[in-house]
Amino acid sequence: MSVVLEAKHINKYFKKPVLFHVLRDISFQIKKGEFASIMGKSGCGKSTLLYILSTMDTDYEGQLFLNDKLISRQNRDHLSYIRNKHIGFVFQFHYLLSEFSVLENVMLPAKKLAEKTVQEIEHDAIEKLKMLNIEHLVKKRASQVSGGEKQRIAIARALINNPDIIMGDEPTGNLDSYNSENVFNIFKQLSYEKGLSLLVVTHDKDFANKTDRIIQMADGEIIT
């Protein structure tokens, strides 16, 4: 089984107001098609780690590999390209543009990548919405749909460039149990049927217990 993401000896320090060692020698791999969750108390470094793994934070020691290629120390533009093409994001807050239609929101990362025509991107976006059973919302403004639907739209947007890995930061944190279950089932299906890798930071034990593996963190370290 090929490795999609690998962290080797990641250390992170906050310099202000005093020197603080926030991540301590973090090493692990995420394989193709694996659905892993990261758990730990607030302040243990989960979100800080996710920001590094997603290439948004570059101020760390250690090495990060995506599809066996070293991506640490790359320039900002190249990292932005890697992030857009290979990594999909689903956050606790969906960050949809409320004045845009559902379709336009899903198309945005592909337009930024600019590797396909607008017609191809529109076709792909509709296919992703169909896959998530929300194609009937395609013309609606993002402000006109429910919370559970917004999160599914955010997942469709994360999938538009056919990434290698989806990273989630509390993606069910704002949802009721019915919609949380929905999001979990979508992720499980993506992992199982599409071979997509998923790495999700969560406080939801029920959610984490159903993933393939729980990476448990405490005080900036992986403990299991």
Summary of the structure (lengths in Angstrom):
residues: 224
radius of gyration: 17.4
end to end distance: 21.2
largest distance: 52.4
contacts: 705
relative contact order: 0.20
helix: 39%
strand: 28%
